[in-house]
Amino acid sequence: MVRSRAQKAENDSKGKVLFGPSSGIQVHLARSDAEEDLKDFTPSEKVAQKQERGEEQELQFREALESEVQSLHADMEARAKFEAGTLAAQLRAEAEDSGEAASRALARLVAWREAADPRRQWLAEVVPIARSCAQIRAAAEFIKVCKTPPEPPHSLGAALSAVQKQLGTLESQAERAASGAESPREGQLPQVFQKLQNALKALAELKVTYPDMPRSPHRNSPMAFLERKLYGREEEADAEATAEASEAEGSRYSWRAQLAALASAGFYAVAPDLRGFGATESPKEVASFDCECIGNDMLALLKVLGRSCYALVGHDWGAILAWHLGCLFPEAFPRLCVMSVPPVTLVAKVPPVDRMSQQYGEDFYYILYHNEYQDYGKPWPIDDPAAFTGPAEKEYEADVEGFLKRLYLSGALSTSEVKAMTLEAPPCQDPKRSAGGQLDRLPLCTSLPSWMPQEALDRFVEAFKASGFRGGINYYRCLNRNWQKTKSAFQKAGGKIKQPTFFIGGELDPVIKTYGGPEATATMVSKVCSDLRGCCFIADCGHWNTQEKPHETNQALLRFLESTRDLPDLPGLPDLPGRSRL
């Protein structure tokens, strides 16, 4: 009905002629019946309900839209805060790493203020690190406010990224300092000292703000030491130092006979734990265990002690490192006494692990086992941060005492005392790697030899239970890396170790046997050492000469040290009072 009336009104209007104002005729149109009807029109109840529902739906749509917009805004704000928090955590970790670099510089500076000579080589490290302290403090102060992000939320991430770029320069500054590129003037040192203290205090406040910040588990870490120094807790430091000496005894215990003999002869002897052993820290990165890093550790130790090195003595892996450090840092280590392992990694023509892989193939070999990650014989991917633990340390740590007992016996298996002992279980004879790992391939006897009483074994077991085996095995994973790092320096030296060198080994050492026996080993050593003072092969002695034959080892070592007393210091070594003799 409504549609028909509306149509009628439209047709009526089309039949009328309208004249515009230009015609001079004013026309008044009468209101049509349809218009009158529409004016009084009232929609039906059904139409009215439909209109009400449409209005309600529109209202519901508006409310839903507003709710969704608010939810989206909250989600974006939460995401921005999460991203900002992630950046803050990353920056926090980097700030602490930078703080540790400053801590090491401060430790050296503390030592200098107590008894140092201003000509110390390490002073070159101070100024560039001090310049970075302002950046560290700014980063620390900024991170402290990260729990309440500023508005708008996205600005926090941008600010953190900017600070992060600034912190990226710290490593290069420290490297330039370590190379001696910059050196401070004596008058600048008090200001540098104060800046370093301020930076470390800022980082200490940062740790309070973020209690989940990773801390060193070891009390003898640089940061823990400096916290005690900075806040005056010297009594605590002394007490902890005593406890640390007790805890570390299991590791340095292997040199107990030599330390006593050298002290009696008037030598100042130090037997430090290498990184990854005893109470030292064990970095996650495998590359942190290469010969260059260990060399820097030894140089830093000499600086802290305030002494130059008279002679570097090493056994087994210490021997391998002694060869490499003697090549890389000849002036720092002017005399070498190497035990058990000849310089095979120096004279190798190809990377050592690659050669072993070709030589042994599918057969088991412990060095390849220590380098095993996914495929047997494949070198460990030391640049892959995901490569963390291999099968070797898992096996050894599952039975620490059993493994160490077997290991010590296997090194002396051909000696008269061990040969007379009764085997508890015969070792695995299958040469294939698929037959198992290392443990079952080593002999196990019903008793211990006289030179390894249960008390001594317990000390080593306790030390390795505390440190684990990963640090020690990581040295094997750096064999190829050490070869690469030393190759150039060894070639420049004409393929020679030029400082006075002495070699000590057991006549029945299985390592010596691997390289053709005492005569072949002496020939190899003589070809590498241009000033070889002799080779001593101890009769009826296996691999552990410092344990099995301590008296004979001490006599040979002292003869060498006494024979080099009249040698002058090499150029470039600091002439410090109270020079270390070992």
C-alpha positions as MATLAB code, in Angstrom:
seq = 'MVRSRAQKAENDSKGKVLFGPSSGIQVHLARSDAEEDLKDFTPSEKVAQKQERGEEQELQFREALESEVQSLHADMEARAKFEAGTLAAQLRAEAEDSGEAASRALARLVAWREAADPRRQWLAEVVPIARSCAQIRAAAEFIKVCKTPPEPPHSLGAALSAVQKQLGTLESQAERAASGAESPREGQLPQVFQKLQNALKALAELKVTYPDMPRSPHRNSPMAFLERKLYGREEEADAEATAEASEAEGSRYSWRAQLAALASAGFYAVAPDLRGFGATESPKEVASFDCECIGNDMLALLKVLGRSCYALVGHDWGAILAWHLGCLFPEAFPRLCVMSVPPVTLVAKVPPVDRMSQQYGEDFYYILYHNEYQDYGKPWPIDDPAAFTGPAEKEYEADVEGFLKRLYLSGALSTSEVKAMTLEAPPCQDPKRSAGGQLDRLPLCTSLPSWMPQEALDRFVEAFKASGFRGGINYYRCLNRNWQKTKSAFQKAGGKIKQPTFFIGGELDPVIKTYGGPEATATMVSKVCSDLRGCCFIADCGHWNTQEKPHETNQALLRFLESTRDLPDLPGLPDLPGRSRL';
ca = [
       0.000    0.000    0.000;
       2.792    2.395    0.918;
       4.759    1.543   -2.209;
       1.746    2.109   -4.536;
       0.959    5.544   -3.082;
       4.549    6.594   -3.385;
       4.632    5.454   -7.004;
       1.433    7.366   -7.756;
       2.884   10.543   -6.268;
       6.004   10.162   -8.366;
       3.973    9.729  -11.583;
       1.836   12.777  -10.787;
       4.895   14.929  -10.281;
       6.367   13.832  -13.624;
       3.206   15.064  -15.401;
       3.596   18.648  -14.161;
       5.648   21.301  -16.024;
       7.906   23.390  -13.896;
       9.104   26.794  -14.954;
      12.319   28.163  -13.513;
      12.817   31.732  -12.349;
      14.013   32.810  -15.829;
      10.474   32.455  -17.281;
       9.125   35.185  -15.043;
       6.275   32.908  -14.031;
       5.991   31.798  -10.444;
       4.289   28.425  -10.116;
       2.849   27.069   -6.909;
       2.354   23.309   -6.901;
      -0.322   21.869   -4.794;
       0.668   19.200   -2.244;
      -0.176   15.806   -3.682;
      -2.298   13.198   -1.918;
       0.739   10.887   -1.667;
       2.691   13.500    0.256;
      -0.194   13.974    2.639;
      -0.394   10.228    3.132;
       3.378    9.935    3.815;
       3.248   12.706    6.332;
       0.739   10.847    8.425;
       2.324    7.437    7.823;
       3.044    5.300   10.872;
       5.234    2.123   10.361;
       3.786   -1.174   11.378;
       4.841   -2.910   14.587;
       6.944   -5.396   12.641;
       8.825   -2.628   10.852;
       9.349   -0.792   14.141;
      10.810   -3.924   15.757;
      13.091   -4.372   12.812;
      14.325   -0.800   13.169;
      14.934   -1.322   16.900;
      16.937   -4.476   16.235;
      19.031   -2.620   13.680;
      19.774    0.098   16.222;
      20.676   -2.488   18.857;
      22.979   -4.294   16.447;
      24.657   -1.033   15.544;
      25.195   -0.284   19.232;
      26.606   -3.768   19.850;
      28.926   -3.382   16.880;
      30.229   -0.070   18.226;
      30.818   -1.580   21.667;
      32.596   -4.623   20.198;
      34.736   -2.375   18.025;
      35.739   -0.208   20.973;
      36.609   -3.340   23.011;
      38.725   -4.734   20.184;
      40.555   -1.438   19.766;
      41.309   -1.338   23.501;
      42.498   -4.970   23.447;
      44.724   -4.271   20.452;
      46.189   -1.223   22.171;
      46.891   -3.239   25.342;
      48.482   -6.022   23.300;
      50.734   -3.567   21.458;
      51.736   -1.931   24.719;
      52.536   -5.319   26.313;
      54.561   -6.351   23.284;
      56.496   -3.092   23.381;
      57.263   -3.610   27.059;
      58.349   -7.198   26.398;
      60.661   -6.143   23.583;
      62.060   -3.373   25.736;
      62.624   -5.801   28.595;
      64.401   -8.216   26.261;
      66.691   -5.483   25.025;
      67.262   -4.383   28.591;
      68.289   -7.889   29.629;
      70.680   -8.132   26.685;
      72.162   -4.761   27.451;
      72.427   -5.692   31.100;
      74.476   -8.770   30.247;
      76.726   -6.782   27.928;
      77.172   -4.108   30.562;
      78.305   -6.737   33.055;
      80.770   -8.178   30.549;
      82.150   -4.694   30.056;
      82.264   -4.265   33.796;
      84.373   -7.383   34.125;
      86.881   -5.876   31.699;
      86.984   -2.764   33.853;
      87.317   -5.004   36.915;
      90.393   -6.656   35.536;
      91.929   -3.273   34.820;
      91.082   -2.127   38.330;
      92.647   -5.246   39.839;
      95.876   -4.385   38.079;
      95.613   -0.794   39.214;
      95.040   -1.864   42.826;
      98.186   -3.979   42.625;
     100.062   -1.030   41.160;
      99.008    1.279   44.000;
     100.237   -1.233   46.540;
     103.632   -2.172   45.152;
     103.845   -1.563   41.413;
     106.581   -0.134   39.283;
     105.228    2.603   36.913;
     106.900    0.777   34.020;
     104.453   -2.123   34.249;
     103.393   -3.237   30.767;
      99.768   -3.606   31.796;
      99.309    0.131   32.428;
      98.563    0.482   28.723;
      95.254   -1.271   29.342;
      93.893    1.314   31.767;
      93.104    4.476   29.818;
      90.899    3.079   27.010;
      88.869    1.049   29.482;
      88.517    4.087   31.713;
      87.178    6.062   28.758;
      84.484    3.437   28.319;
      83.388    3.680   31.971;
      81.188    6.695   31.246;
      79.314    4.597   28.703;
      78.973    1.747   31.182;
      77.588    4.044   33.866;
      75.129    5.639   31.445;
      73.925    2.199   30.381;
      73.560    1.094   33.996;
      71.527    4.171   34.948;
      69.301    3.753   31.908;
      68.618    0.077   32.575;
      67.589    0.895   36.141;
      64.449    2.637   34.848;
      63.464   -0.150   32.492;
      60.879   -1.518   34.934;
      58.729    1.567   34.218;
      58.999    2.163   30.477;
      58.644    5.768   29.326;
      55.848    6.928   27.021;
      55.350    6.164   24.234;
      56.403    2.537   24.797;
      58.311    2.143   21.538;
      60.781    4.871   22.492;
      62.369    2.578   25.085;
      63.523    0.065   22.509;
      65.080    2.774   20.362;
      66.979    4.213   23.307;
      68.249    0.795   24.360;
      69.436    0.084   20.846;
      71.378    3.346   20.830;
      73.112    2.528   24.103;
      73.813   -0.991   22.893;
      75.729    0.409   19.911;
      77.860    2.480   22.271;
      78.739   -0.577   24.336;
      79.886   -2.333   21.207;
      83.052   -0.209   21.182;
      84.312   -1.520   24.526;
      85.855   -4.699   23.182;
      87.875   -2.918   20.510;
      89.067   -0.352   23.059;
      90.243   -3.093   25.395;
      92.047   -4.843   22.529;
      93.872   -1.653   21.588;
      94.890   -1.193   25.199;
      96.145   -4.752   25.558;
      98.305   -4.337   22.446;
     100.002   -1.319   24.026;
      98.624    1.171   21.520;
      97.868    3.717   24.265;
      99.669    4.377   27.517;
      98.578    6.621   30.421;
     100.675    9.267   32.066;
     101.438    8.761   35.715;
      99.444   11.851   36.757;
      96.283   10.450   35.174;
      96.201    7.261   37.233;
      94.355    8.603   40.336;
      91.548    9.914   38.100;
      91.447    6.636   36.207;
      91.254    4.728   39.466;
      88.286    6.826   40.634;
      86.470    6.372   37.316;
      86.880    2.627   37.490;
      85.533    2.548   41.026;
      82.511    4.651   40.061;
      81.750    2.410   37.100;
      81.865   -0.746   39.181;
      79.651    0.782   41.866;
      77.113    1.654   39.183;
      77.169   -1.955   38.036;
      76.714   -3.114   41.620;
      73.561   -0.967   41.837;
      72.441   -2.473   38.559;
      72.664   -5.948   40.077;
      70.413   -4.828   42.917;
      67.874   -3.512   40.420;
      67.976   -6.755   38.416;
      68.599   -9.565   40.918;
      68.295  -12.200   38.180;
      71.527  -10.975   36.650;
      73.973  -13.912   36.181;
      76.702  -14.048   38.811;
      79.949  -15.951   38.882;
      79.649  -19.155   40.931;
      83.268  -18.864   42.033;
      84.464  -16.652   44.827;
      87.831  -16.146   43.142;
      86.364  -14.524   40.030;
      87.630  -11.001   39.188;
      84.256   -9.427   39.921;
      83.928  -11.111   43.338;
      87.467  -10.093   44.251;
      86.873   -6.477   43.284;
      83.561   -6.291   45.105;
      85.392   -7.199   48.287;
      88.107   -4.651   47.521;
      85.692   -1.864   46.650;
      83.519   -2.252   49.704;
      86.298   -2.863   52.192;
      85.439   -6.449   53.153;
      89.083   -7.443   53.570;
      88.475   -9.893   56.444;
      85.923  -11.693   54.296;
      88.432  -11.723   51.439;
      91.106  -13.293   53.649;
      88.717  -15.938   54.942;
      87.513  -16.778   51.447;
      91.072  -16.900   50.147;
      91.886  -19.530   52.790;
      88.809  -21.519   51.823;
      89.692  -21.240   48.130;
      93.198  -22.527   48.774;
      91.733  -25.538   50.529;
      89.219  -26.210   47.766;
      91.805  -25.811   45.012;
      94.259  -28.193   46.688;
      92.927  -31.204   44.830;
      94.068  -29.727   41.526;
      97.496  -28.371   42.447;
      98.067  -31.451   44.591;
      99.657  -33.183   41.609;
     102.688  -30.838   41.959;
     103.039  -31.240   45.736;
     106.430  -32.976   45.575;
     107.880  -30.487   43.102;
     106.633  -27.400   44.981;
     108.278  -28.580   48.190;
     111.593  -29.439   46.492;
     111.759  -26.158   44.596;
     110.970  -24.135   47.711;
     113.746  -25.934   49.580;
     116.149  -25.059   46.773;
     115.253  -21.352   47.044;
     112.935  -21.066   44.065;
     109.581  -19.264   44.122;
     107.220  -21.831   42.592;
     103.566  -21.347   41.588;
     101.226  -24.125   40.400;
      98.098  -22.345   39.117;
      94.893  -24.064   38.065;
      94.317  -23.566   34.343;
      90.866  -22.353   33.375;
      88.348  -25.162   33.567;
      90.252  -26.980   36.344;
      90.034  -26.809   40.130;
      88.289  -23.699   41.433;
      88.712  -21.647   38.254;
      85.907  -20.508   35.983;
      85.052  -22.522   32.893;
      83.828  -20.318   30.004;
      81.060  -21.661   27.793;
      82.898  -20.905   24.551;
      85.297  -23.678   23.544;
      87.558  -21.125   21.829;
      88.282  -19.626   25.268;
      90.571  -22.603   25.959;
      93.032  -22.096   23.102;
      96.730  -21.442   23.672;
      96.414  -17.688   23.141;
      93.771  -17.350   25.886;
      95.777  -19.528   28.277;
      98.888  -17.509   27.485;
      97.088  -14.302   28.384;
      95.969  -15.945   31.639;
      99.579  -16.776   32.506;
     100.794  -13.277   31.623;
      98.048  -11.760   33.757;
      99.050  -14.026   36.643;
     102.642  -12.832   36.419;
     101.452   -9.232   36.492;
      99.314   -9.825   39.557;
     102.224  -11.558   41.289;
     104.513   -8.705   40.274;
     107.159  -11.125   39.013;
     108.731  -12.197   35.760;
     108.921  -15.861   34.839;
     112.175  -17.730   35.364;
     111.005  -21.011   33.827;
     107.727  -22.463   32.573;
     107.175  -26.108   33.518;
     104.380  -28.240   32.088;
     103.278  -31.880   32.053;
     100.873  -33.562   29.592;
      98.504  -30.791   28.461;
     100.730  -28.401   30.368;
     103.540  -29.639   28.131;
     101.535  -28.981   24.958;
     100.787  -25.472   26.197;
     104.422  -24.930   27.190;
     105.491  -25.641   23.594;
     102.897  -23.229   22.220;
     103.464  -20.489   24.806;
     107.219  -20.774   24.399;
     106.680  -20.137   20.689;
     104.115  -17.333   21.027;
     105.644  -15.522   24.029;
     109.383  -16.365   24.049;
     110.389  -13.291   26.032;
     107.808  -13.925   28.736;
     108.873  -17.568   29.204;
     112.672  -17.603   28.820;
     113.195  -21.229   29.977;
     111.069  -24.305   29.317;
     110.914  -27.646   31.091;
     108.519  -29.922   29.217;
     107.357  -33.316   30.489;
     105.895  -36.341   28.705;
     104.645  -34.810   25.431;
     107.070  -33.860   22.622;
     106.335  -30.885   20.300;
     104.181  -32.884   17.870;
     101.545  -30.159   17.453;
     104.224  -27.606   16.521;
     105.828  -29.691   13.776;
     102.562  -31.044   12.302;
     102.136  -30.325    8.589;
      98.318  -30.484    8.745;
      95.814  -29.751   11.530;
      96.397  -32.464   14.172;
      92.796  -33.615   14.572;
      92.406  -33.892   10.798;
      95.492  -36.105   10.611;
      94.252  -38.327   13.449;
      90.875  -38.668   11.801;
      92.525  -39.907    8.610;
      94.836  -42.218   10.543;
      92.270  -43.924   12.783;
      89.150  -43.824   10.631;
      86.393  -45.813   12.356;
      88.729  -47.025   15.121;
      88.561  -45.525   18.586;
      91.139  -42.918   19.606;
      90.711  -40.874   22.751;
      91.621  -37.504   21.193;
      89.046  -38.010   18.449;
      86.580  -39.116   21.127;
      87.185  -35.845   22.980;
      86.532  -33.973   19.730;
      83.398  -35.954   18.977;
      80.183  -33.988   18.606;
      77.840  -35.733   16.195;
      80.065  -37.848   13.936;
      83.120  -39.731   15.160;
      86.385  -38.137   14.037;
      84.760  -34.873   13.011;
      86.456  -31.833   14.649;
      84.402  -30.080   17.257;
      82.607  -26.964   15.862;
      84.184  -24.549   18.325;
      82.493  -21.537   16.697;
      79.019  -23.052   17.152;
      77.515  -21.767   20.449;
      75.010  -24.643   20.434;
      77.841  -27.200   20.686;
      78.155  -27.411   24.451;
      78.654  -30.962   25.741;
      79.992  -34.080   24.066;
      79.807  -37.784   24.949;
      83.243  -37.865   26.626;
      82.484  -35.600   29.582;
      79.112  -37.271   30.083;
      80.810  -40.655   30.372;
      83.575  -39.473   32.718;
      81.302  -37.498   35.010;
      78.993  -40.490   35.440;
      81.782  -42.319   37.335;
      84.479  -39.843   38.370;
      86.377  -42.132   40.748;
      86.189  -45.144   38.431;
      87.435  -43.122   35.461;
      90.350  -41.495   37.341;
      91.423  -44.803   38.850;
      91.491  -46.421   35.406;
      93.224  -43.393   33.877;
      96.114  -43.336   36.361;
      96.624  -47.082   36.063;
      96.611  -47.008   32.252;
      99.386  -44.404   32.210;
     101.662  -46.701   34.199;
     100.463  -50.057   32.902;
     103.933  -51.182   31.732;
     105.740  -50.381   34.985;
     106.816  -53.229   37.240;
     104.476  -52.280   40.090;
     101.288  -52.031   38.008;
     102.149  -55.098   35.925;
     102.244  -57.142   39.131;
      98.741  -56.042   40.127;
      95.617  -58.116   39.475;
      93.187  -56.857   36.879;
      89.608  -56.668   38.136;
      88.208  -56.610   34.611;
      89.991  -56.849   31.236;
      89.622  -53.776   29.033;
      87.586  -53.806   25.845;
      89.622  -55.190   22.939;
      87.320  -54.101   20.099;
      89.120  -51.227   18.306;
      85.963  -49.825   16.693;
      84.350  -46.687   18.054;
      80.992  -48.429   17.782;
      82.094  -50.794   20.574;
      81.859  -48.018   23.167;
      83.595  -45.032   24.699;
      86.764  -44.663   26.754;
      85.929  -46.070   30.201;
      85.742  -49.796   29.344;
      88.920  -49.576   27.270;
      91.001  -48.694   30.337;
      92.261  -51.298   32.854;
      90.822  -51.587   36.347;
      92.844  -53.237   39.123;
      91.772  -54.520   42.510;
      94.143  -52.114   44.295;
      96.012  -48.850   43.820;
      99.768  -48.403   43.250;
     101.898  -47.070   46.093;
     102.352  -43.696   44.437;
      98.559  -43.147   44.272;
      97.179  -43.854   47.772;
      93.436  -43.596   48.313;
      93.863  -40.236   50.060;
      95.544  -38.762   46.978;
      92.932  -40.244   44.637;
      90.172  -38.804   46.829;
      91.623  -35.325   46.414;
      91.576  -35.595   42.638;
      88.085  -37.073   42.645;
      86.787  -34.227   44.805;
      88.388  -31.632   42.520;
      86.883  -33.118   39.341;
      83.481  -33.591   40.921;
      83.498  -29.858   41.621;
      84.805  -28.703   38.224;
      83.563  -31.437   35.902;
      85.540  -32.651   32.883;
      84.263  -30.267   30.228;
      87.004  -27.691   30.794;
      89.780  -30.258   30.481;
      88.269  -31.848   27.372;
      87.872  -28.431   25.732;
      91.666  -28.238   25.460;
      91.562  -31.197   23.058;
      88.891  -29.399   21.045;
      91.347  -26.536   20.505;
      94.164  -28.673   19.043;
      93.513  -27.536   15.472;
      92.993  -23.959   16.634;
      96.303  -23.977   18.533;
      98.095  -25.284   15.467;
      96.657  -22.459   13.375;
      97.502  -19.784   15.962;
     101.106  -20.960   16.408;
     101.983  -21.898   12.825;
     103.002  -18.423   11.678;
     105.117  -17.613   14.757;
     106.836  -21.019   14.580;
     107.699  -20.530   10.908;
     109.041  -17.012   11.565;
     111.308  -18.485   14.233;
     112.718  -20.879   11.644;
     110.815  -23.832   13.066;
     112.744  -23.581   16.323;
     112.194  -23.070   20.049;
     115.168  -20.847   20.885;
     115.080  -20.524   24.676;
     116.886  -23.106   26.846;
     114.707  -26.217   27.027;
     114.771  -29.475   28.972;
     112.634  -32.573   28.428;
     111.595  -35.112   31.088;
     109.589  -38.279   30.486;
     108.986  -41.775   31.774;
     110.847  -44.494   29.952;
     107.599  -46.545   29.838;
     105.247  -43.644   29.204;
     102.604  -44.747   26.640;
     102.739  -41.231   25.139;
     106.482  -41.624   24.551;
     105.828  -45.080   23.114;
     103.281  -43.588   20.679;
     106.011  -41.425   19.154;
     108.554  -44.229   18.764;
     110.048  -44.491   22.242;
     112.677  -42.439   24.137;
     115.251  -42.313   21.332;
     112.780  -41.143   18.666;
     111.246  -38.653   21.084;
     114.679  -37.196   21.944;
     115.416  -36.832   18.221;
     112.140  -34.976   17.635;
     112.803  -32.632   20.576;
     116.369  -31.929   19.461;
     115.228  -30.958   15.962;
     112.818  -28.365   17.367;
     114.922  -26.919   20.221;
     117.983  -24.919   19.186;
     119.175  -24.745   22.833;
     118.224  -28.176   24.180;
     119.838  -28.731   27.576;
     119.049  -32.440   27.608;
     116.383  -35.154   27.729;
     115.840  -37.281   30.803;
     113.901  -40.562   30.567;
     113.247  -42.021   34.016;
     113.586  -45.790   34.309;
     110.563  -47.958   35.205;
     108.333  -44.855   35.039;
     105.117  -44.358   33.125;
     103.173  -41.235   32.195;
     102.733  -39.746   35.673;
     106.395  -39.045   36.437;
     105.614  -36.270   38.948;
     103.593  -38.835   40.942;
     105.397  -42.121   40.213;
     108.998  -40.902   40.491;
     108.908  -37.509   42.251;
     112.512  -37.698   43.528;
     113.994  -38.453   40.101;
     111.762  -35.793   38.489;
     112.848  -33.172   41.022;
     116.546  -33.963   40.555;
     116.314  -33.550   36.787;
     114.261  -30.352   37.045;
     116.625  -28.750   39.590;
     119.696  -29.635   37.514;
     118.180  -27.765   34.582;
     117.155  -24.727   36.612;
     120.526  -24.478   38.322;
     122.341  -24.745   34.988;
     120.534  -21.659   33.659;
     121.021  -19.333   36.641;
     123.723  -17.354   34.834;
     121.628  -16.678   31.728;
     120.695  -12.997   31.230;
     117.068  -11.899   31.042;
     115.744  -11.646   27.512;
     115.140   -8.145   26.044;
     111.810   -6.641   26.919;
     111.340   -8.358   30.268;
     110.743   -5.967   33.202;
     113.536   -5.893   35.746;
     111.363   -6.379   38.813;
     112.623   -7.021   42.355;
     111.996  -10.445   43.821;
     111.933  -12.145   40.418;
     110.018  -15.398   40.253;
     112.189  -18.417   39.597;
     109.405  -20.612   38.229;
];
